[in-house]
């Protein structure tokens, strides 16, 4: 079932800053966020209790002490499917699993727009998408031209479903038996596991090689722990 106009209007409405919390980040900085409970409540309000679903498609323990997990969650709503990665640690495995799953759900829902915290990642740039209760939001910018929207759509589709995204997702799921040397060589050559040419620029190759190195280091550290 596709989203109705009421749902679209709710998603496009400015985010009420009264629903935003803060926590300490690196360097003592304060980071804005919305809670997992609020994100799920908003999904129920906007999509309907039976209008959306989420599925955990990957869960992995990456550290034993403290118990630390990463998760990938798939969210479906209004004929749209989005995925998000999340991570968390806790005093025990159960809490860490729940935290990672909730974080992933929030990140997947964030791609649906304002009500799930998207404007918080650049409040100055997205001032028109933020409000506080009854206060009006800042004056919106001019509506993007059709050509801008078309270009933005093509770029988004390329990132979410192109060769770079597929390769990156594969690396995120790489296990300890991965042939790291061969994988690095394929990335540099711009080919996939079948030897087929894939579309990667130099910046994307560097990003993938960095991720590959991090995954390899993770398993090497685990083996010597």
PyMOL commands that set and color helices and strands:
alter all, ss='L'
color gray80, all
select helices_A, chain A and resi 5-12+17-19+26-28+36-47+93-110+114-116+118-122+127-129+146-161+163-172+180-189+202-224
alter helices_A, ss='H'
color red, helices_A
select strands_A, chain A and resi 15-16+21-24+30-33+52-63+67-77+80-90+130-131
alter strands_A, ss='S'
color yellow, strands_A
deselect
rebuild
show_as cartoon
